[in-house]
Amino acid sequence: MNHSFIIIAIILFILAYLIGVRKQTWLLSGFNEKHVRDKKKLSSIVGSFNLIMGMVMVGGAFIKHPDAQALIPILVIGHMVLIAYVNMRMIE
């Protein structure tokens, strides 16, 4: 079992709850919160992404495969794509 994946998953689950459910978009960096068109949609997208990636990390923690470490770059690239999408589509 990979303990670092479990820690990352817990952090992602906490962020998914705070951003997706509690709508605390101030936790997101990389944009000015006042320029976002639809904060509800933003919190829903980011919260869902964090929840899904948290589940992937939990699954990856129990896989005994040498390529399981490839999940970390996928997580980082996914967040970069998400930031680019938000900045291009949801910012005025």
Phi and psi in degrees as GROMACS dihedral restraints (atoms count N, CA, C in turn):
[ dihedral_restraints ]
;  ai    aj    ak    al  type     phi  dphi    fc
    3     4     5     6     1   -95.2    20    10
    4     5     6     7     1   108.3    20    10
    6     7     8     9     1   -70.7    20    10
    7     8     9    10     1   -29.3    20    10
    9    10    11    12     1   -67.2    20    10
   10    11    12    13     1   -33.7    20    10
   12    13    14    15     1   -66.8    20    10
   13    14    15    16     1   -37.2    20    10
   15    16    17    18     1   -64.7    20    10
   16    17    18    19     1   -42.3    20    10
   18    19    20    21     1   -63.8    20    10
   19    20    21    22     1   -44.1    20    10
   21    22    23    24     1   -62.2    20    10
   22    23    24    25     1   -41.1    20    10
   24    25    26    27     1   -63.2    20    10
   25    26    27    28     1   -41.6    20    10
   27    28    29    30     1   -62.5    20    10
   28    29    30    31     1   -43.1    20    10
   30    31    32    33     1   -62.1    20    10
   31    32    33    34     1   -42.7    20    10
   33    34    35    36     1   -65.5    20    10
   34    35    36    37     1   -38.5    20    10
   36    37    38    39     1   -65.2    20    10
   37    38    39    40     1   -40.9    20    10
   39    40    41    42     1   -63.7    20    10
   40    41    42    43     1   -44.7    20    10
   42    43    44    45     1   -64.7    20    10
   43    44    45    46     1   -38.6    20    10
   45    46    47    48     1   -61.4    20    10
   46    47    48    49     1   -40.4    20    10
   48    49    50    51     1   -68.0    20    10
   49    50    51    52     1   -49.5    20    10
   51    52    53    54     1   -65.2    20    10
   52    53    54    55     1   -39.9    20    10
   54    55    56    57     1   -85.4    20    10
   55    56    57    58     1   -46.1    20    10
   57    58    59    60     1   -75.4    20    10
   58    59    60    61     1   -40.6    20    10
   60    61    62    63     1   -95.4    20    10
   61    62    63    64     1   -49.1    20    10
   63    64    65    66     1   -83.7    20    10
   64    65    66    67     1    -7.6    20    10
   66    67    68    69     1    58.3    20    10
   67    68    69    70     1    38.1    20    10
   69    70    71    72     1   -91.0    20    10
   70    71    72    73     1    78.7    20    10
   72    73    74    75     1   -73.9    20    10
   73    74    75    76     1    -8.4    20    10
   75    76    77    78     1   -67.6    20    10
   76    77    78    79     1   -15.9    20    10
   78    79    80    81     1   -73.2    20    10
   79    80    81    82     1   -16.9    20    10
   81    82    83    84     1   -86.1    20    10
   82    83    84    85     1   135.7    20    10
   84    85    86    87     1  -112.2    20    10
   85    86    87    88     1   166.0    20    10
   87    88    89    90     1   103.1    20    10
   88    89    90    91     1     0.7    20    10
   90    91    92    93     1  -155.6    20    10
   91    92    93    94     1   162.0    20    10
   93    94    95    96     1   -88.0    20    10
   94    95    96    97     1   120.8    20    10
   96    97    98    99     1   -60.8    20    10
   97    98    99   100     1   -28.3    20    10
   99   100   101   102     1   -74.0    20    10
  100   101   102   103     1   -17.7    20    10
  102   103   104   105     1   -96.3    20    10
  103   104   105   106     1     0.0    20    10
  105   106   107   108     1   -76.8    20    10
  106   107   108   109     1   130.9    20    10
  108   109   110   111     1   -70.1    20    10
  109   110   111   112     1   -48.9    20    10
  111   112   113   114     1  -130.5    20    10
  112   113   114   115     1    95.8    20    10
  114   115   116   117     1   -68.3    20    10
  115   116   117   118     1   -29.9    20    10
  117   118   119   120     1   -66.3    20    10
  118   119   120   121     1   -44.4    20    10
  120   121   122   123     1   -65.8    20    10
  121   122   123   124     1   -41.1    20    10
  123   124   125   126     1   -60.4    20    10
  124   125   126   127     1   -47.7    20    10
  126   127   128   129     1   -65.6    20    10
  127   128   129   130     1   -34.4    20    10
  129   130   131   132     1   -66.8    20    10
  130   131   132   133     1   -44.5    20    10
  132   133   134   135     1   -65.2    20    10
  133   134   135   136     1   -49.5    20    10
  135   136   137   138     1   -68.6    20    10
  136   137   138   139     1   -40.4    20    10
  138   139   140   141     1   -62.7    20    10
  139   140   141   142     1   -42.6    20    10
  141   142   143   144     1   -64.7    20    10
  142   143   144   145     1   -42.7    20    10
  144   145   146   147     1   -61.8    20    10
  145   146   147   148     1   -44.5    20    10
  147   148   149   150     1   -64.7    20    10
  148   149   150   151     1   -37.5    20    10
  150   151   152   153     1   -64.1    20    10
  151   152   153   154     1   -46.5    20    10
  153   154   155   156     1   -63.4    20    10
  154   155   156   157     1   -45.2    20    10
  156   157   158   159     1   -67.3    20    10
  157   158   159   160     1   -32.2    20    10
  159   160   161   162     1   -63.1    20    10
  160   161   162   163     1   -41.5    20    10
  162   163   164   165     1   -66.0    20    10
  163   164   165   166     1   -38.7    20    10
  165   166   167   168     1   -63.3    20    10
  166   167   168   169     1   -41.1    20    10
  168   169   170   171     1   -66.0    20    10
  169   170   171   172     1   -38.8    20    10
  171   172   173   174     1   -64.1    20    10
  172   173   174   175     1   -43.2    20    10
  174   175   176   177     1   -62.8    20    10
  175   176   177   178     1   -40.6    20    10
  177   178   179   180     1   -68.2    20    10
  178   179   180   181     1   -23.2    20    10
  180   181   182   183     1   -69.0    20    10
  181   182   183   184     1   -27.0    20    10
  183   184   185   186     1   -99.9    20    10
  184   185   186   187     1    -0.3    20    10
  186   187   188   189     1   -90.5    20    10
  187   188   189   190     1   126.5    20    10
  189   190   191   192     1   -95.2    20    10
  190   191   192   193     1    68.0    20    10
  192   193   194   195     1  -125.4    20    10
  193   194   195   196     1   138.1    20    10
  195   196   197   198     1   -65.4    20    10
  196   197   198   199     1   -22.1    20    10
  198   199   200   201     1   -92.7    20    10
  199   200   201   202     1    10.4    20    10
  201   202   203   204     1   -66.0    20    10
  202   203   204   205     1   -24.7    20    10
  204   205   206   207     1   -66.6    20    10
  205   206   207   208     1   -13.0    20    10
  207   208   209   210     1   -69.2    20    10
  208   209   210   211     1   -11.0    20    10
  210   211   212   213     1   -68.9    20    10
  211   212   213   214     1   -30.4    20    10
  213   214   215   216     1   -64.9    20    10
  214   215   216   217     1   -50.6    20    10
  216   217   218   219     1   -62.2    20    10
  217   218   219   220     1   -32.7    20    10
  219   220   221   222     1   -64.4    20    10
  220   221   222   223     1   -41.0    20    10
  222   223   224   225     1   -61.9    20    10
  223   224   225   226     1   -45.6    20    10
  225   226   227   228     1   -66.1    20    10
  226   227   228   229     1   -45.3    20    10
  228   229   230   231     1   -64.0    20    10
  229   230   231   232     1   -39.3    20    10
  231   232   233   234     1   -60.8    20    10
  232   233   234   235     1   -42.4    20    10
  234   235   236   237     1   -67.0    20    10
  235   236   237   238     1   -35.8    20    10
  237   238   239   240     1   -66.0    20    10
  238   239   240   241     1   -41.5    20    10
  240   241   242   243     1   -64.2    20    10
  241   242   243   244     1   -40.1    20    10
  243   244   245   246     1   -63.4    20    10
  244   245   246   247     1   -42.2    20    10
  246   247   248   249     1   -63.7    20    10
  247   248   249   250     1   -42.5    20    10
  249   250   251   252     1   -63.2    20    10
  250   251   252   253     1   -42.3    20    10
  252   253   254   255     1   -61.3    20    10
  253   254   255   256     1   -46.3    20    10
  255   256   257   258     1   -63.2    20    10
  256   257   258   259     1   -43.8    20    10
  258   259   260   261     1   -68.5    20    10
  259   260   261   262     1   -29.4    20    10
  261   262   263   264     1   -86.6    20    10
  262   263   264   265     1   -36.3    20    10
  264   265   266   267     1  -105.2    20    10
  265   266   267   268     1   -26.7    20    10
  267   268   269   270     1  -113.9    20    10
  268   269   270   271     1    -0.4    20    10
  270   271   272   273     1  -104.9    20    10
  271   272   273   274     1   135.2    20    10
